């Protein structure tokens, strides 16, 4: 069960990147895959027995398709002879792209259970119980609205454990 919670945290961590990659997939499908599949189908139809793919037709159609990708995408959606080639190329593209998404999610896995949890705040106490020891108005600053009073009687020893980053 913890594995699925780690996956959920990893997906939440890279949610923005996943949205951008989904938009990129749509752009690639319209701008590159549709013109390529239409050009490939036209080149295969015009090819000879000796050479099944006419390279001149392929490159000419691909150049024209990249200039007007929406008409090629429309052709892939409406006409069945182009749709099959488009779906075939899209299937392998999505499989290849899905592998990159899986690698991205695995890299975003939290390394330990305390990753991205805030530390150094006074959220550990409830209903002002920290003010039995601390003061919220004056003294030595410990955190926002938490001061160590200098005029308090009794034990006011405080141990603050925190990493110090130096760049």
Protein Blocks (a to p, Z undefined) as FASTA:
>chain_A
ZZmmmmmmmmmmmmmmmmmmmmmmmmmmmmmmmmmmmmmmmmmmmpcfklmbafklmmmm
mmmmmmmmmlmmmmmmmmmklmmmmmmmmmmmmmmmmmmmmmmmmmmpcfbfkgoiaehi
aklbgehlmmmmmcckbccdfbghiacdfkbgcjfbdcdddddddZZ
